Amino acid sequence: MGSIFKPKTPALPPVQPLPEPPSTELSDEEQAKIDAEFAAKERRRRGKKSTQKTSPLIAMEEADVEKKTLLG
């Protein structure tokens, strides 16, 4: 009796094929633009790091710590 009161399930619609993915190839101008942006980012990154002058390799004998300053 359970099948008498159950509604029939409708048929599933047919599956549509997936659309073609967009082309992943870049033109020469677009590739040159991307390369230039990457090079600029790398240049800025290296530029910031090169301004840091602190290093654990500097010996304390080389530093001028015993010199009097204008404040003292």
Phi, psi and omega in degrees: 000341182294331182281344180288323186267354179276132176286151178285138179282137180291155179291145180287145177290156181293150181281129179271145179291152179291147177289158180293136177291151179294157181293136180264356180282137181255150176285168182297322180294317180295318179295320179295321179295316179296318179296320180294319178296318179295317180296321179295319178296317179296320180296317178295320181296315179292327180295319179293320182289328183286344179277349179280112186262003180275145180207141176285355183274352181283129179279150181290336180293330183284338183281143179270082183262340183268355179288141177285145177256171179292338182280338188247000000 
